[in-house]
Amino acid sequence: MEVMTRTFIRTLSVLSIALGVILAPSSLANASPARADFDGCPALGNEPAQVFVWKDSVYGRSAPDGKAPTSTRLLRGQCFFGVGRDKKNGFLLVSDGASKVWVFGGDVVWRGDLQKLPYLDDFRATDAVLTTRPQGLPVISAKARRIYANAAEQGRDLGIVSVIGDCNSESPVYFGRVATGSFNLGAYPSLQYAAGRFGRSWGRASLATAGSFNTSSALDPAWANPALCNGEAPLPCELRLSRASIMIMALGTGDQFAWQGIESRYRPIIENAIAGGVLPVLMTKADQLEHIQGGAPADAINNTIRGLGAQYGIPVIDFALGVHDLPNGGLANEPAPQFHLSTAGEDMRIIMTLATLGAISAGIAYVPPAEPVEAVEAAPVVSGTIVQAAPATNPVLGEVTVTHGTAVLRKEANFEATETGRVFAGQKLSMFSKGAGEDWIKVAIPGSSEQSWIHTDQITIAAVTSTRTGRGRESGSSMQ
């Protein structure tokens, strides 16, 4: 009954926003499940309204439209004050620190009086502009410049950079924000040279990034994309397909319980890249999970990363130092343990990355090759093993495209169900049916008879037959 009540309340919130008919605050006054959502939130005070994110992970957007570029990731349990609303698409404008982002009303519950929020349909989300040079930028050694300059002799592209890392390195919250324009590049003239030189990098989804990725994953074939990697581990596979000359290495968050052996696991990753003619650029992390959860001394993993950079003579972007003075140290205000980046943290990461790339490449000639970088097409990893292909025989209702950097497949249509695998941005999946709540789609992996559930936040519908039911949007629109 409590779950049904919560679902009904959320449905009312969505309908009231989407139709422009805002329910009076008294209509939720006796709804205890909704009140419980706000137990850990700041007091409403004099603010007109507050929202609480109830889904696992949703994207804030730069405009009140499901097709607008993503500007940041909002996480389950986070609270934001409302500052505006739109008239037609059911979006709310919320304050995320010094930034403002649009969030779909169906992804949040709210309290307060939405009628007091002004209509701001024309507002386009922008981030606060950094006016001083960030701390933690590396000094580029002669050895590092030499590795980069010589990369072309080993078939590397001096205009391609890639990344290996966890969920904070996935395309929608890192490189992809440069590609879509959700990062305010125009505010930083000094970074535009690097953004242009490495411009073909920003739209790629690295095959060496995934949620929970750590130093053990980098050279483990079980973590690789089986459709593209042919038995290779994620790192060598990504280096082969991208032909990157620089690899940002943003590892360590997922090593919180194995922090004592991180140096021995990190060395082969660095050496693998250097042997392939690639310049590794190490990056420290904003969180302290190994200290909070693993019992390590404070900053243990970051100090190891700094030491490795010094030993190999390669750059270290000291991101931990760069975000030190940001609100909450550049981390999202999420339920503990906190490790996802805030919008300000994501921005700082891009700023420091572009500044470092500019310093590395300055004065080194580069002519873009005629042939394009090989595109990424993804396939799933299921329970740590490669999915074997088998012909699909069931009729399909349509096709969906994965838009989330790494999306989770589940056995049943709910977030608590067993994870059955992962799929990646750009992969196309056949759609078979919709869940009762219409927020889940049953899909089949191309070339496989297996089916799993995927949440609609993580896909767009590319084509739908007339037999489809429910509220799904057709012809390439983003599912919310």
N, C-alpha and C positions, 0 to 999 in steps of 0.2 A: 504493500500500500504506500509506503514511504517513497519507493522508487517511482511509482505511478504518479504520486503527488508532485515529485520533483520534475518529472517529465512534463506534466501538465503545466506547471508554472513556467518552465522554459518555453513551451510552445506558446503560451500566452505572451511572453516577453517578445518572442520573435514576430508573432503576428501583429502585435501592437506597434512595433517599430516599422515593420515592412509596410503596413497599411497606413502609417502616419497617424494612427489613432492611439495615443499614448494613454495607457491605463493609469488611473490615479494611484498614488502610493498606497492608499488604504487597501487596494485590492490584494496586496501582498503582505499586509500587516500581520496576518495570522499564519503565514506560511513558514513553519519552523524549519523545513529542509532548506529553504532559500536563506533564512537567517543564519543557519549553521555554516553556509558557504563563506560567510563574511567574518567568522569568528577570529581569524588570524589577520584580518585587514586593518589598516589604520581607521580611526574613527571618521565618520562622514563629516562631522563638524559643520562648517558653513558651505561645504561643497554641494552643488545641486544633485549630483548623482555619482554612483560608484559602480563599477562592473567587476565581476569575478569570472575568470576563465575556468570553465568546467571541462574542457576537452584536453586530451593529453598534450597536444601541440598544435597551435594554429599560427597563421602568419598575419601580422599587421601589414596593411597595404598603404601605398602612397596616395590613393584616391578611393572614394567610396564605390568601388566596383570590383567584382570578383576577378576581373581580368587585369586589374592594375598591378604594377610591379610590387613584389613583396619588399617590405622595408625592414622588417625584423621578425623574430619569432617570439610569440607569446606562449607561456607555459601554464599548464594546469596548476591552479592554486594561486596564481598571481592576481593582484588587485590593482585597478587603475581608476583614477577619477575621470569622469566624463567631462568633455569640454565642448562637444557639439554633436550634431546628428545630420543625416541627409534625408531628403524628402521621399526618395523612391526605391532605394536598393536595400534598406534595412541595415545601414551601417552606423556605427557610433565612432566619433573621434575621441580618443582617450589620450591622456598625458602620460608619457613614458619618460620620466626624468625631465631632461631639457628638450626632449623631442615629443612630437605628437604623431600618432598613427591611427589609421582607420581599421576597425575590427568589425566583422560581421556580427549582427545581433544574435544570430543563432548559436554563436560560439561562447556566449557569456550569459550570466544571469546578472540582474541589476537591482539596486536599491536606491531610494531617493526619488526625485521628481524629474523625469526626462523632459517634461514640458518646459522646464527652465533652461534646457540646453538650446542654444541658437542653431538654426539651420546654416550649415557651412559647406554646402555641396561643392563649392568651387575651391575649397581649401585643399592644397596639395601638401602632403606631409614633407617636412624638411627637418634635418637634424641640426643640432647646435654646431657652430663652426669653431674649430680649434684655432686659436690665434697665436699660440706659442709653439715652438719646436718641441715635440714630445721627448721625454727622457727615454733612454733605453735603446736608441738607434745604434747600430754597430759601426765600428770603424772597419772599413774594408781593407783586408791585408792584400799585399802584392800576390800572395799565393792564391787567394780567392779570385782575384781579377784574372790571373793566369788560367785557372781552371775554366772560368767562364769564357774567356777569349779563345781558348783552344777547343771548346766544345764542338764547334762546327766541324773540326777535323774528324770527329768521331760520329758524324751524321746528326748532330744535335741542331736544334733550331734556336738561334740566339734571341728569338722573339717569343719563345714559349716558356712559361713558368707553370709548374704544377704544385700540388700540395698533397701531403699524406697526413692524415689526422682523424679525429673523432667527429662527433656531430657538430661541434663548433667550426669545423672546416668544410662542412657540406656546402655545396654551391649556393643555395638560397640565402645563406647567412654570411657568405664570405665572397668568393670571386663573383658569384652571380649578381651580387648587389652592384658591382661596377658595371656589369653587362646591361642590366635593366635600367640603370640610372637612378636606382633607389638610394645609392650613396651619392651625396652632393659633391661630385667631383669638381663642378664649376667653382666652388668656393676655395679650391686649393690649386691655384695656377702652377705652383712648383711641382705638383704631382702629375700634371697632365702629360709630360714627356714620357714618363714610365708607363702610364695608363695606355698611351698610344702605341708605344713600342711593343708592349706585351698584350696588345688589344685582342689578339686571337685566342688568348688564354681564358678570358673571363667567361665565355659562354660554355666552356667545357665542364662536364661533371667528372671529377677525378675518380678513377677506379680504385684509388687507395684511400678513400674516406668512407667512413660509416660510423653509425652510432656504436659506442663501446669499443671502437678501434684502439689498440694499444701497441706497444713495441713487440709483443708476441705475434700480433696479427700481420705485421708488415711483410714477413717472409714466410707466411703460412699459406699454402695454396688453398686450404679450406675456406679462406676469407675472400678468395678471388672471384671475379665474374667468370663463370664457366663458359659462357658463350664466346668470350673474347680472349681469355687468357691461356687457353690450351694447356692447362696444368701448371702454369706459372703462378708464383705468389703475387699479391697485389702490387708491391713496389716495382719489381722488374717488368711486370705487365704494363703498368701505367707509364713507365719510362720508355718502353718500346713503342707503345701506341701514340703517346703524346710527342715523342722526340724532344721533350723538355730539356733545356740547358740548365735550369735552376729548379731545385725541388725544395719547397718550404716544408720543413719537418716540424709539425705541431703535435707532438706526442707527449704522453705522461699522465694526463688526467685519468685514463683507464688503467693505469698501473698502480693505483693507490694501495692495493693490498700486496703487490709484489715489488714494492719500491726498492728493496734492498738489492735486487738483481738487475735494475734497469740499465746500469752502465754496460754490463756484458751483453744485454740484448740490443742496446742502441748502437754499439760500435759496428756490428755487421751491416746495419741499415745505412750508416754513413759511408762505410767502405764500399758497399754495393753501388751506391750512387757515384762515388768518386771514380771507381773502376770503370763505370760506364760513361765517363766524361761529363758528369753532371755535378754542378756545384750545390752541395747541401747548404741550406740556410736554416739553422736551428731556431726554435722559438720557445721561450719560456711560457708558462701558463698562468692564468689569473687566479685559479683556485688553489686550495690547500687540502685537497681530499686525502692525500697520503698522511698528512698530519692529523686531520680530524677523524678519519676512518681507519687508517692503517697504523697509527701509533708512531709515525716517523717524526724526526725533528722538523721543526718548521722550515719550509722552503727546501726540503731535502732534494726533491726531484729537480727543481729549478737550479739548484747549485750544481747538481750533476750535469745538467745541460750546459750551464756556463763553463764548467770545467772541460767538457768534451769539445766545445767550440774552441777554447784556448789551445787544447792539445792538438787538434787537427788544423788549426789556423783558418777556420771557416767562420762566417758571420753568425752571430747570435742576436736575433731580435729579442731584446729583453722586454717582452710584452708585460710581464708582471710589474716591472718598474714603470712602464708607460701608463698603466691603468691605476697605479697606486693611489693617485689623488682623485680619481673619478668616484662618483657616488657608488657605494658598496663595492669599491675596487673593480668596477667594470663588470660585475656579475649581476645577473637578473635577480630581482627580489622574488624568489620562488621558495617554496617549502624546502627545508634542508633535506639533503646536502646541496648547497648551491654550487653549480659549476657551469651552467649555461651563461652565455654573455648577454649583457644588456645591449640596447641599441647603441649607447655610448661606447661600450666595450667593442662591439662589432665595428663601429666607425674607426676607433683607435687602431684596431688591428689592420684595417685596410690602409689607413694613413701610414702606419709604420712599415707595412709591406711595400707600398709604392715608393716611399722614400728610400728604402733599402735597395729596391730594384733599380732605382735611378742612380744611386751611388755606385752600384756594381757595374752597370752598363755604360755609364757616361764615357764618351770618347772612344768606345769600341764600335767599329763600323758594323753595320747590319743591313743586309738586303733580304727582304722577305722572300722565301721560296715560292715558286709558282704553284706547287701542289698544296692542297689544304691539309691541315692536321686531321688525322683519322678520327671520325666521329665515334662517340661512345654509345653503344647499344647494350643495355644491361640484361642480365638474367639473374635469377635468385640463388641465394645460398640458403639451404634448408637444414637446420639442426647441425650446422658445421660441415655438411657434406654436399657434394655437387648433385643437383637434380638431373636425372637422366631423362632425355627427351623421349616422348611417345606421342603418336598422332592423336590429336583431339578429334572426337567424333560427334559430340553433342552440338546441337544448333545453338547459335549465340544471339543475344539481343542487340549487341553492338560492340564497340571497341572503346577502351579507355587508354589514356596515356598517363604514365606516372610523372607527376610534377615535383614531388617531394624528393629531396636529395637521396635519401634512403628510406623507403617506406616498409612498414611491417605488415606481413600477412598473418592472419589469425585463423584458428580453427573454427571459431564461431564469431558472430557479429557483435562483439563487445570487447572493450579494452582489457578486460580481465581474462579473456580467453587465451589459450596456449598459442604461443608464437609458432608459426609453421615455416617461416622463412622471411627473406628480405628481397625486395625488388628495388630498382634504381631509376633515377630520373631519366626520362626519355624512352623507357620500355613501354611497348604497346601490349595490352592484355585484352583478351576476349572477355566480354561481360555476359554472365549467364542469368543473374537474378539480383533483386534488391532485398535488403533486410526489411523486417517489419517496421523498423523505425526510419527507414529510407535514408539513413546516414551511412549505410554499409552496402557494398557491392560485392557479389560473388564473382570471382574472376578465374580464368584459366591461364596458366603460363603458356605462351605460344609453343607448340610442339609437345605439349604435355597433357596427359589426361587428368592431372591433379587440379583441384579447385580449392581456393581459399578466399577468405573475406578480407577486403581492404576498405579503410575508411575513406569517405568521399573528400575529405580535406586534402588527400594525397594524390588526387587524380583530376584529369579533365576528360570529359566524354567527347570522343572524336566523331562517333557516328552511332546512331540509335535507330532500331527498327520501330515500326508503328505499334508493336506489341508491348512496348515499354510502359510501365505504370509508375506512379509516384511523381515526385517533384523535381527529378533530375533535369538539368538544363542541357539542351541539345547542341550539337554542331560546334564542338570545340570550346564551349563555355566552361568556366571553372566551377566545380562542385564545391559548395560551402558546407 
